[in-house]
Amino acid sequence: MKPYAIGIDCRLSHSTGIGRYVREIVPQVADVFGAKNILLSGGPTTLEWAAPLIERGATFRPTSARPFRMAEQRMFHELGGSCDMLWCPHFSAPWSCSSQLVVTVHDLIPLHVVEGWKGRVRQIGARVYLGAVRRNADLIMTVSHQVKRELVCELGVEAERIRAIPNGVGPVWFEARPPADLRKPYVVYVGNVSPHKNVEGLLEAFSMVSTHVPHELVIVGEERGFTSRPVLREWIARLGGRLRIVAKLTDAELRGLVAGADLLVQPSLEEGFGLPPLEAMAAGCPVLTSDCAALMETAAQGAHRFRLAERGDLAVMMGSLLTNEGLRRSKIEEGRNWARHFTWQRTAELTAAALREVWEGGR
């Protein structure tokens, strides 16, 4: 037996979606394995949320290794030598592993969405790492059945090696309230401006709808993503005061902003799961999503939907939800009911049980 039962790569616990996933699930894993049997590897931000686990006996090993760099392979080698099992909550995983290996694959978007030379390099890197995951992982966890199907069909991974475990919604989202200083009505989008997010389609549709409604469009994300792409700079200029970009919100501020919106739009061309729509549903905000496969699965009947293949449908559906109060209210109720199906507690329990099963099988 090695000194630790399980090592967990927590380097991305500061990020948005994957970070939320790690922070919500790792404490439950520590409960199952015992904190003293856990080895956490990460940067300074890991210490901020992992302090209670360390106080309970978990070991923290600092690392400055960045994902998809050679230094991380040395880090993985050290973790594998110290632990019976290594869990990587992202496909930035070891090329070879001396311990059992479990990897969470959130999506295959880097394989599908290629824009410019950086996108091509990202695609090549993703193929290398996902190939290593296919060869070495004892178990692969995904956040949706859609991602599981893609792993089977596109990469030839055996279905029995994959466990689809959906993400969850924190109970605090059901308690979210709009900010007290709410001024103008607004539509909100939460996420980055990567090509697969279809932010350009959202801006075009909102421009069409804005002549009929008083709403602003609020983008929660990094403004530098807009200013780095000429077409997005053009939309900023065109929409003027009707577009507001907000960054660096606290969790509480984000919940309040979403709860106060008349509509959250998720216009993605592709997703692995799609957490913002579920959180918005829990907060009592009606949701409009695209009909991409993952959102059809995870948002299901809780969201209103537009057709990506039909140009102009996003603007039509957005206009309907912003002008039809009866439709909005029905989607609020349906959304809250649907969001209750997803809890981080359930996600953590299923994940911890899967990890325990692999560990005990190896023993």
N, C-alpha and C positions, 0 to 999 in steps of 0.2 A: 504494500500500500504506500502511496505517495503522501507527502505531508498534508495535502488538501484534497477534499473530495471534488471540488469544482472551482475552476478559474473562470472569471467573467470579464470580458473586454468591455470596459465602461467608458472608453474614450469619447464616444459620441453622445454621452448622457447630457451634454449641454445643448444639443441641437433641438429642433422642434419636435417633429413626429417621432423619430427614433429615440430621441432623448426622453420624451414622455413615456414611451414604451419601456425603456430601461428603468427609469425611476419608479414606475408603478409596479414592475414585476420583480425586480431584484430583492426587495425586502421579503416578499412571499417565498422566494427561492431560499433565502436565508432561514426562514422559519422551517422549511421542509428539511434542509440539509444540516441545520445548526450553524449559527453564525461563525463559530470557530473553525468550521470546515470550508469556509469560503475565502477565496483569494480574489480581490478586486484589483484590476489594473486600469489606471486612468490618469487624467491630468488634475490640476488644482481644482477645477470646478466639480470633479467627482467628490472631493472631500466635503463640499458644501452640503450635499444631500445624503452622502453615505456616512456622515459622522455617527448617527445613532447605531448603524450596523457595526461600525468599528468599535464603539463603546461596548457592544454586546460580544465582541471577540473576533469579528471579521478582520482579516489582514488586508492592508492596502499597500500596493506596490506602485509607486509613481512611475510614469513613463512620459516621455516627450515624443514618442514615435507617432507619426502622422499616418492616417489611413492611406493605403496604396503606395507605401514607400518601403524600401528594403529594410529599414530599421524595425518596422513592425514584424517582419518575419523573424528577426532575432528575439523580439518580445514574445511572439507566439511560441518559439522554441523554449524559452525560459519558463513560460506558463505551463506548457505541455510537460516539461520535466518536473514540475512541482505538483501537478494535479492529476487525478484520475481521469477527469473529463474537463474539456474546454468548451465554453459556450460563447459564440460570437453572435451578438444580436444584429449583425449586418453582414453582407456577403464579403466584406473585407476580411478574409479568413486565411488561415495558413495554407501554404502550398503542400506541406507535408506535416503530419502531426503524430507525435509519439503517444498521445493519449486519445481517449474517445473524443469525438468532435460532434457538436451540435451547432447548427447555423440557422439563423432566422433570415429569410429572404423576403424583403418587404415588397419588391417589385422587380420587373425586368426592363424598366423604362430606359436605362442606358443602352440596352441592346436595340431598342426600337426607335428612339428619338435621336437623330444625329443632325447637328447643325454646326457647320464650320469645322475647322481642323481640331478644335478642342473636343467637339462632340465625337469625332472619329477616334481620337486618342482614348476618350472615355469608353467608347464602345469596345475597342480592342482590350483595354484593361478589364472591363467587365467580363469579357469572354474568358480571359485568363483566370480570373478569380472564381467565376461561376464554374469553370471547368474543374478547378481544384475542389470546390464544394461538392460537385457531382462525384468526384473520385473518392474524396476522403471523409465526407460527413456520414456519421452513423445515423443521424436523423436530421432532416431539414424541416423547419417550421415556417409556415407562411401565414400571412395575415388575412388571406381570403382564398376561397376555392378557385378564383380566377387565376391567381398567381400559381397555385398548385397545378392547374391545367397547363399553364404556359411552361412550367418546368418539365412536365411530362412530355408535352408535344414538341417543344422547341429544343430542349436539351437532353431529352431521353432519360430523365431521372425516373426510377421506378416509383410508382404511385405509393407503394407500401412504405417507402422511406420518407414520405412527406406527411406532415400533420398540419392541417389548416386550423388555426386558432385565431379568431377575430380579435381586434383591438376592443377597448372598452371606453366608456364615458364616465368621468368622475362625478360623484354625487353633487359636488359643488356647482356643476353646470345646471342642475335642476333648480338651484336656489338663486341663480343669477338674476340681477335686476338692472334695468336701464339706468344710466347715469342721471343724476338729479338735474343737471344743467343741459338736458337735451334741447337743442334748438330747432334744427331743420330735420325733416325726415331723410333717411338715407338707406341705400343699398350697400351691403358690405361683401367684400371678398377677402378671404384669409389665405395667404400662401405666398410662394415665391413667383417669379415671372419667367420660369423656365418654359421653353417652347411647348411642352406637353400640357401646360396649364391653360393654354388658350386664352391668355389675358387680352390679347389683341382682339379676339372675337367678342369678349365681354365689353371692351371699350367701344367697339363699333356698335354693338347692340344697344348699349346704354346711350350712345349718342343719338340713335334713332328714337329711343323711348323718351329721352330727356325733354323733348319739345311738348310732351303731353303730361308730364308729371313734375312735381316740384323737388324731387329728390336729388340729393348728392350721391356720388359713388365714392365710397371709402375703401381704399386698398390698404390692408394691413400687411406690410412687408417692407423690404429694403428698397428705398428710393433709387439706390445706385443701380439696381437691376433695370430700372426704366431708362435712366440717363445713359446707360451703356448701349442702348439699341435705338437707332434713329427713328424707327417706326413708332416706338413707344414715346419718344420725345415729341413727335408730331401730335400724338393723341393728348399728351399733357397740355400742349399749347391750344389744341382745338377745344378741349373741354373746359379749360380755364378754371373758374371758381366752382364748377360743378364736380371737380375731381379733387379728392383729398387723399394724400398718402401719409399713413401713420406707421411709425416703426418703434421698436423697443418699448412695447407695452408690458406692464406686469401682468401676471396671470389674471389677477382680479380686474384690471382695467380691460383686458381683452374680453373677459366674460361679460362685463357691463356693456361694452361696445356692441357685442353680438346680440345681447338681449334687447338692446334698444333699436336694432335695425328692423326695418319693415320687411327685409328680405336678405337672405344670404344666397349668393350664386356661386356654384362650383362648376365652371364651364369646361372642365378638363377633357382633353382628347384621350387621355389614359391615366389610370390611377392603379395603385396597388391595393389601397383600401379606401381612403378618403375620410379622415377623421373630422375636419371642420363641419361638414354637414350634420353629422350625428350630434356634435356638441351644440350646434345651433338649434337643432330640434329640441334637445333637452332644455335649452334656455328659453324656449317659447318663441323662437324666430322661425318663420316659414322658410323653406329651402327649395331652391331650384337647381337641379343638377343636369348634366349631360346624360346621354344614354350609353356612355362607355361601359364596358362589361363589369368592371369592378364596382362602379357606382350603382349599377342596376342591382347588384348583389347586396351591397352593404347599406345603401340608402333605401332601396326597395320602395314599399308603399308609403314610407314616411315623407318622401320628397315629391315635389312636382318635377316634371322631366321635359326636356326639349330634345329634338333630334339633331344630332351633329350633321347628318347627311343632308339636311334641308336648310339651305341658307336662309337666314331671316327668322328661323323658328325661335331662336333664343330671344330676340327682340319681342316677338309676339307673346311668348309665354311670360316674359318679364313684365310686359305691359299688362297682361291679364291679372297677374298676382298683385301688382301695385294699384290697380284700379278696381278690383273686385274684392270687396271686404269679406263677403261670404266665403269666397274661395280661400282667402288668406286664413280666415279663422278655422276652416276645416283642415287646412294643412298644418296649422299649429297643433291642433288636437291629435291628428294622426302622427305627426312627427314626435310629439312627446311620448306617445304610446310605443312607437317603434324604437326610440332611443333607449327605453327601459330594458330592451332585450340585451343591451351591451353594457357590461360592467367590467371595470379593471380587476375587481376581485375574482370574477369568473375567469378572465384571461390569465391572471396570475396563477390560479389554482390549476388550470389545464396545462399551462407551461411548466410549472413546477412538477406536476405529475409526469409529464413527458420526459423531463430531464431525469427524474428519479428512476423512471423505467429504463432508460438507456444506461444509467450508472449501475443499477443493480444487474442488468444483463451483462455488463462488462465484468463485474465482479464474479 
